[in-house]
Amino acid sequence: MRCTVLFPSTWINADRFETALRASYGPHDPNTHEVTFHFPVGCKIMIDGAIRLLSLANQLVASARRVHMTFEEGEAGTMGYLNRMGFFDHLAKAVDVSPERPFYSSAKLHRGGNSMLVEIARINKDARDDDLPTRLTDAISYACNSRADVDELKGAAWTIFAELIDNIFAHSATQLDGYAALQVYSGGNRLSVAVSDSGLGIMETLRPSLRIESPRLHNLSDLDLLVEVFRRGISRHGADRGCGLKGCAAKAIKFDAQLDVRLPNQRVLLKPARGTYEPNRAYCYEGLPLLWGTHIAFAFGLTP
């Protein structure tokens, strides 16, 4: 069976990416053998949507599906933006791109030349990029230099990036690469950061140990358990090993950052309230088309 994911002629953030995915038959469905992603005239994809698209496309190739991407505007449209952010540098070679793949990589040619963009970086355990958290943090510092608390924000951001990237190395259990990228959207007064992996996912690695160590937590719904991960630092290796994501959340909350977590079949939006992430401020979307791994995005306001 063929599956087509048709994106609308507008800006595609994580929300619209998920909407388009739900409207399709399901790229990872067992009966799907061929998948086409179609980008019409006027379609422009944002960083949080692009990272999920990249991971999904590479997952499909790894699971022996034929994958096509069709760009109606060619490099004059969103294809050119994806090229600038380094999307095609990391896209599996087996993906068929129409009209054709860019002849050269704009990301490699202009890398570092735009202070509002940190191009897509590969996260691979065999080729670790230790400078990546610093590059991401420096971009935030530049974008938010009018804030009085910019130095504190920079320190918090570095901790968040380093922990999320470390989490991929420690827990993803996959041969596929993870990715991270950052984009500043000045017109929307927003800075978006996305970190993605194609591994087992938080729930899949956490629940088996909780069944024995903490039955009460094991019986929580995925939504409530995910909130507790960020509130209390729950880990499959014990409480003392689970402080990383909790620390990320605490620092993100301080700067009123919205947290977007995409699990294999769920998506949870956590919005801060009273200095924490609470279940009644969590918006959960269940029964989503399969997307391997864990995909986390933070959205910061550029001004306090």
N, C-alpha and C positions, 0 to 999 in steps of 0.2 A: 504494500500500500504506500502511496505517496502522501506526504504531509507538506502543506504549505503554510508558512508563517508570514502573514501579510502585515506589514507595518503601515500605520497611517501617515498621511502627508503633513506631519507636524514634528515637534520635538519629542524624541523618545527617551524618557527617563525610565527608571526601574518600574514605575507603575504601569506605563504604557507598554513596556516590554512584556510584563507579566500578562497584561490584558490581551496582547497579540498572541502570546503563547497559549493562553487558555482558549482562545477562539480557534486554534488549530486542532488537528486530530491528536497531536501529542508526538513530538519528535522521537522520544524514547519508547513509545509504545512498541510492544513485541512484534506487532504486525507491520510496523513502519520499516521500510527498507530504503526509502529515498526522501530527503528533506530539502525543501527550497525556502530560503529566506528572501523575501521580496521587498525592495526599498523603492517606493514610488517617487515621483518628482515632489520636492518639498519636504521629504523626510530627512530629519536631522537627528542623530543619535547622541545622547549625552553619556558621560563617562560611566555612570553606574549601570546603564543599560548595555553599553559596549563591552564591559568586562564580563557580564553574564552571557552575552551573545558569544564572545570569544571562547569562554569555557565550554558552553553548550556545543558549539560547532566542533571543537576538538574532541569532546566526549563522543559525539556521534561518529566521527571518523574512527576513533579508537574502538567503537563497538560495531565496526564493519558496515556502516551505513554510507550511502552516497549523499554528499552534501553539496548544494548549489547556493550561491549568493548572486542575486540579480539586482543591479543598481541602474535604474532608469536614467539617471542623470550622469552616470559615469563619474569621473574624477571631479567634475564641476559641482557635484553634490556631496552627500554625506560620505561617499567613498573617499573623497579627498581629505575630509576631516579624519576619518578612520586611519588613512595612510599617515597623516601628520602625527597622530597619537601612537603610532607603532603597531596598530592592529594587525596588519598583514605580515609584519615581521614574525609574529607569533602564531598566526593562523596555520593550521595543518596544510601541508602542500597538496594533500589530496582533495581539498575543497575546491570545487570548480567556481571561478569568479567570472561574471559577465558584466560589462563587455570583455574585460580581461584584467588581470591583476596589474596594479601600478608597475610601471617599468622600473622605478627606483623608489627607495624608501625615504619619504620626507622626514620621518622621525630620525633616521640616521644622519641625514644631511643637515637638519636644523636642531638636533638634540640639544636641549639646554638653552635654546635661543628665545624661548617664550617663558617668562617668569610666572605666567598664569597656568602653565601646564607642566606636569611631570609625566612624561610619556610612559606608556605601559611597560612595566618591568617584570621580567620573569622571576618567579620564586622557585628555585630548584635546589634540592638538598646537595646536589653534586657540584653546584656552581653558585655558591651563596654570594649575594651582593650586599656586603656589610654597610655600604654607603647609602642604601636605599632609604632607610628611615631619615637620615640627615637631609637628603634631597627633598623628600616630601615635606619635612619640617621647615626647611628654608623657604619653600614656596609659600607656606602658610605665613611665615614671618613677613615676607614681602607683601602678600595680599592684605594682611591685617595690620600694617605698620601704623595705622592711625589709631589703633586701640591702645589705651593706656596700659592694658594688661598683656601686651603682645609677648613679652618675654615669658610670662607664666603660661600663656597659651602655647607658645613654642615648646616649652618643656613638657607640657601635658601631651601635646600632639606627638612628640618623639616617643614618649612612653607607649602611647596607643599603637603607633605604627610598628614599633619594635615587637610588642607583645603579639599583635595580630599576625605578623609575619612569622614569629617564632612558633605560634600555634599551628601554622601550616606545616612547618618542619616536623613538629613533634607528633601531630595527631592525624594528618591527612591520609597516610597509608595508601598512597597512589603513585604510579609512575608518571602521571600527567603533571604538567607544571601548574603552579599557582600564579596569580598575577596581582599587581597593585598599580594604581594610577591615581592622579589628582588633577582636578580642573577647577579653576576659579571662574565663576559666572558673575561678572561685575554687575551686569544689568539686573540680575536677580538678587544681588547682595548675598551671594551664597558661595560657599566653597564645598565641593563634594570630593570625598575620598572613597575609593572602593578597593577592597581586598577580597580575592576570590580563590577558592581551591576546589578541586574535583574529587576529593577524598570521601571518607565514610560519612562525614557529617557529625555535628556535635551530639545529637541524640543517640546515634548508632554506637558511638564510642563510650558514651556515658552510662546508658541504662544497664548494660550487663553487670557492671560492678555495683550499681546501686541496689540491684535486686538482693544482694547479700549484705552489703554494708549499711544501707539505709532504705529499708522497705517503704517507709513513709514517703520519701522523696520519689522512689521508683513508681509509686502509685499515682503521682501527679500527672496531669495532662501534659502534653509536650509544651503547650503555651506556658503553663505555670512553672514547669521545670526550667524552661529557657529563662524566664524572668529571674528565677532563683539562681541560675548560673551567673547572671550579671549582678545580682544583688548580694550573693553570699560567697561566690567563688567556689562553687561545687566543681569537683574534678573526679575523673575516673581513677586518679592516683591518690585520692585523699584530699582533705580540706586544705592542707598546707601547700598542695600543688595547684590549687584552683584559683589562686588570687589574681592571676593575670588578667582574665576577662573582667573580673570584678573591679580591678584597678582601672582598666580601660573605661568601664562604664562610669566609675566615680569621677574620673577626669573629664569625660565627655559631658556628664550631667552639669558639672560646674560651669561649663560654657554653653549650656542650653542646647546641646547637640542632639538631634534626632538620630536614632539608631535603627537601621534597617537590616534585618537578618533573614536571608533566604536559605531554607533547609531543603532537603530533597523534594518534599511534597507540601511544604508549608512556607509561608512568609509572615514574619512578625515585625510590625513597626512599633518601636518603643519610644514614647515621648516622655520627657522628664516632667515630674510633678513633685513638689515638696522635697526637692533634693535627691530624688531617687527615681528608678523605673518601677512602676507599680502595675500589677495585673489589670487594674481597671483603666490604665492608660496604654494598654497594649492592644493593638489591632491585628487580629490574626486572620489569615486567609488559608484555608485548608483545602485539600484535594487538588492541589495544583499539578500541572504536568511535571513529570520527573526531571529534576536537574541535580545531578550528583554534587555532593559536597556541601560546603558552607560558604555563603557569599555575604559579606558584611560591608555596609556603607554607612559612613558618618556624614552628616550635613551640618556645617557650622555657618552661622551668620558672620559676615565680614565685620560688622560693627556691633558693639555690645548692646 
